[in-house]
Amino acid sequence: MTRIDVNRKAFGRDEVLCDIHFSFEPGEIVALLGPSGIGKSTLLRLVAGTDTDFDGQIKRPDAIAMVFQEPTLIPWRSVLDNILLPHPALDVKTALQALERVGIDMKAELFPGQLSVGQQRRLSLARAFAGSPELLIMDEPFVSLDGRTADDMLSLTEELIRDIRPATLFVTHSPTEADRLATRILTLAGKPATLAPEREASG
């Protein structure tokens, strides 16, 4: 189980988050909605453990993967190396299988700059899932994609989550994405931000 108990998060005197308490299980997909600047990405950083300066406690598994708005790939390394380097225990065969799952195994020897934006997003997904994470954190992973590419990426993400079954927390501005992908929807509201009444996804 991943358990979030954030009593207070502030930057100096600016209190950003308060009284945020929720938990989710392996295989559960929680969407986080809210207007820009309210603190969604701040909360993700707390959950990921990259920001530890807050009042509260977060219980998380050890195996964590993150998918960002931008792919954050290593441009001077091949597509295959972008899978292998973050996962030292992974062998080449398994890495190629991860690329095959997202449909870019034929691009293994290319560099990220030689891929389309959609292919770079696929590589980012393959990298995240290659290590079989117990907790997956996604920060607007489908932003700025055209409708067809975003739909393809949503379908691919659904398949990967179904197979690997991580506990998943993802930020989106799109209620449609949240309804389609999530099992639960949380909304940040107010100043400082706290959780509005929870609702289940309609998808």
Buried (B, 14 or more C-beta within 10 A) or exposed (E): EBEBBBEBBBEEEEBBBBBBEBEBEBEBBBBBBBEEEBBBBBBBBBBBEEEEEBEBEBEBEEEBBBBBBBBEBEEEBBBBBBBBBBBEEBEEEBBBBBBEBBBBBEBBEBBBEEBEEBBBBBBBBBBBBBBEBBBBBBBBBBBEBEEEBBEBBBEBBBEBBEEBBBBBBBBBBBBEBBBBBBBBBBBBEBEBBBBBEEEEBEE
